[in-house]
Amino acid sequence: VQNLPVLNLGSPGTRFDINNSTTINDLRANNKFGIDKPRHEVWGLPWQSATPFPGLAYCIGGRSLYWGGWSPELLSSELPNSLWPANVLSDLKASTLSDGSKGYFQQSSDQIGVTQTNDFIFGELHKALREQLYNSIGLVTEAIPLTSLPDHPAVRFSDTSASDEKLAVLLGLDPSSALPTTQEMKDKLKLEAPLAVQGQAGHAGFFPFNKFSAVPLLIKASREAYLESNQDDEKKRLMIVANCHVIRLNVISEGASSRVDKIETNLGPIPLPVDGKVIIALGTVESTRLALNSFKNKVPAETYNRIGKNLMAHLRSNLNIRIPREALFTLPSTVKALQASALFVKGQHTFTGSTEVGHFHFQITASGLGATGNNSEAELFKKIPDIDLFNTHLNASDTHVMITIRGIVEMQPLNNNSHITEDLNPAEQEFGAQRAYVTINPS
Ligand SMILES: Cc1cc2nc3c(=O)[nH]c(=O)nc-3n(C[C@H](O)[C@H](O)[C@H](O)COP(=O)(O)OP(=O)(O)OC[C@H]3O[C@@H](n4cnc5c(N)ncnc54)[C@H](O)[C@@H]3O)c2cc1C
């Protein structure tokens, strides 16, 4: 959706007003609250809070239709051994799992397109901006030194060793030209944007995925299940049920243990076999609400009371800058159309009054524009560019570069002032189930 801007189907966004980030009370006051009154076609806000939220995309694929695709792999310092089970960490990080398949970080990186470099973002503007960032990275407050970061997935996950020629190709450099040192090339690759976008298929006869979303895979799997089951719903291995709202999981006791025996929905109950598994994936707040509504008095109080604690979100800032192209020292003056660039910087911060560290990153996007242009993504993420303007873009004489730096920051964990609870007002219900109340404070 995000890559087809002409459709005007964007997400609500972060601006605080009735059509963007808002609250249930504001929506009610403006007569805009209800299942029949979506914002931006499919967006709804199911939880109560004093803090404005954009809410959820109530559609197949959810927010994966709207996301930007930035997918940096978590660093070891973000996955401390003290908090994460050892077997989870080893399955994520392993180069090979016991069944011979690749570790999960590697599989997901390959599947969504993060491993590839220079297939989607390439060109002279990109190279010049990367060079300038590389030379000035020491000036970026709290940026993690490039030499301390793990190698780019294309280097780390490669079956062959990283020859200078290969590193040059990954960077979009001419391998027969005078090349930087091996370490310098490896460090420059760490500045490449980890985007879940595949620009080239990497397999003859396949189309590239473009930006990853759950929908093409879901359509394929559901159509295959339809054919495989000979159209018999009961035999399908996968089925998508439209407009089906999950209300509660029904928990029954069986001897010393308990299990979910059915899922209650607005379309009626879905029974579960004894060995059935339920995967809860309704987004952070609604998944928590389902657990709060379903497991009360069904699990030990000690366990129940932990549900909804340690609520964290990421904080974001945007900085837009327009610079004349001459400010990029290595950009050849002969190149007219500058096209687009995307880069990434990872940082670490020690919280005030604590020894704990948090992580942040900068997402840097840039587009070549005329003197008055102000959109750093003007030529980025366009799945179907305007064909009438395609040649104009390629032949434009860009005089300026619009750069956006988005800061994405981790909140401090275990803040007792940030949590999800049941809304205590008995009138706050949806399909007969209590709404969630979200309280969030960054510090
Ligand atoms: C504009 C935008 C840009 C973003 N960019 C990035 C990025 O660059 N990198 C990144 O990592 N993240 C990004 N994100 C965040 C990322 O998209 C989300 O974190 C991720 O998609 C959440 O996936 P999810 O499956 O947990 O939730 P969702 O995708 O929200 O899926 C939840 C699904 O549950 C359904 N649902 C909810 N309640 C019920 C119910 N009671 N019964 C039945 N179904 C229900 C909803 O319809 C929805 O389909 C971005 C998000 C937005 C909006």
The ligand as a Gaussian input file, in Angstrom:
#p B3LYP/6-31G(d) Opt

LIG

0 1
 C        3.649000       3.399000       8.507000
 C        4.364000       2.308000       9.250000
 C        5.716000       2.102000       9.019000
 C        6.387000       1.086000       9.716000
 N        7.705000       0.858000       9.421000
 C        8.360000      -0.153000      10.031000
 C        9.702000      -0.452000       9.687000
 O       10.285000       0.179000       8.813000
 N       10.324000      -1.473000      10.339000
 C        9.665000      -2.214000      11.303000
 O       10.270000      -3.146000      11.855000
 N        8.386000      -1.950000      11.641000
 C        7.720000      -0.952000      11.017000
 N        6.407000      -0.707000      11.330000
 C        5.789000      -1.539000      12.374000
 C        5.360000      -2.892000      11.789000
 O        4.612000      -2.689000      10.618000
 C        4.520000      -3.619000      12.823000
 O        5.240000      -3.729000      14.032000
 C        4.162000      -5.041000      12.386000
 O        3.617000      -5.062000      11.094000
 C        3.166000      -5.601000      13.408000
 O        2.803000      -6.907000      13.002000
 P        1.758000      -7.703000      13.861000
 O        1.475000      -8.934000      13.082000
 O        2.223000      -7.816000      15.264000
 O        0.460000      -6.755000      13.939000
 P       -0.520000      -6.293000      12.761000
 O        0.190000      -6.243000      11.450000
 O       -1.190000      -5.035000      13.227000
 O       -1.550000      -7.489000      12.668000
 C       -2.550000      -7.660000      13.616000
 C       -3.742000      -8.253000      12.871000
 O       -4.671000      -8.652000      13.856000
 C       -5.966000      -8.335000      13.401000
 N       -6.815000      -8.227000      14.600000
 C       -6.732000      -7.363000      15.640000
 N       -7.654000      -7.653000      16.572000
 C       -8.318000      -8.734000      16.129000
 C       -9.359000      -9.536000      16.663000
 N       -9.885000      -9.293000      17.857000
 N       -9.794000     -10.588000      15.924000
 C       -9.250000     -10.898000      14.714000
 N       -8.238000     -10.175000      14.169000
 C       -7.796000      -9.105000      14.864000
 C       -5.819000      -7.032000      12.625000
 O       -6.861000      -6.925000      11.683000
 C       -4.453000      -7.260000      11.947000
 O       -4.611000      -7.849000      10.679000
 C        5.697000       0.286000      10.655000
 C        4.321000       0.494000      10.880000
 C        3.671000       1.477000      10.181000
 C        2.183000       1.656000      10.418000

